[in-house]
């Protein structure tokens, strides 16, 4: 279990580090639709490969309704070399659903987000946190790896599926303020992407 002292110290160190290390990514601080597009594109794909396709996609389809008016085939063509083209179809289906059921907007509740095609537990939490500044535990591979190393002293999470213990611990780490909570979630993900990496962790510069 995390003690209050440990929790506060980890939060403080992560947020201070993130203030200096945060990457300037085009979907951060952007529209909820931009966050949705980025989350679909970033599934199993590194940031470096997503930046240009994301920019092209948002230029052509800046809103869910704009994509909903296109065909699934156009979405696949625009997806290009990102791989896993089924993601393009699910993103198109999500745009159609938003256009038809949510007035062309991205819904904000976890249950509504989970109803969208291709949106599972992680993606719903990420959209709620990063698009709507909600207090949600966001658990992707990077976050699970950071938590396993910092709190369990093991190299990787010991199970493929997320456990209830991981969910409880991730929730306990979050501050009560929703905005700060969302920023902390982004900070942990950034640490896993830049410092606490899978193959070459830079423990000598890790803030925690």
ZIGI-V59021 format. One record per helix or strand. SS is the DSSP state (H for helix, E for strand). FROM is the first residue (numbers start at 1). TO is the last residue. If there is no record, write none. Layout:
SS,FROM,TO
SS,FROM,TO
This chain:
H,4,21
H,32,42
H,47,60
H,64,68
H,72,79
H,86,101
H,110,114
H,121,132
H,141,152
H,164,173
H,178,194
H,203,205
